[in-house]
Amino acid sequence: LGPNWEPFRYRGQLHDLHHVMAACDAFIGESPTMAIEAAILGLPSMYVSSIECGNIAQMSRLGLIWHHDPKRQSRDLDFSFLSKGKQRPTQLFKECVDVADFVYRTLTDAKFDAL
């Protein structure tokens, strides 16, 4: 982190970071994990990286994350995505599998005759 950015460094407990993030107005950064987590919390999120990620692409398609690739696009960031404000990612929840429910149904419906 450069010296100009040092005053903005998060110094709190790591386990509190999502509470801090939920109170933010937006996320802009190079961490795909944090961009996804912020988008799930409903924050306008921009992922800035030339690295392609499948889950980022899916969330970009749904309008939940804006992917800025500095190698392919202007180095000037377009902040128009901020005007959307916070939004619940309902379409994402409709399209994705609830893993806990899937595992539960699979195990409760399974026949364990071999045991």
Secondary structure, 3 states (H helix, E strand, C coil): CCCCCHHHCCCCCHHHHHHHHHCCCCEEECCHHHHHHHHHCCCCEEEECCCCCHHHHHHHHCCCEEEECCCCCCCCCCHHHHHHCCCCCHHHHHHCCCHHHHHHHHHHHCCCCCC
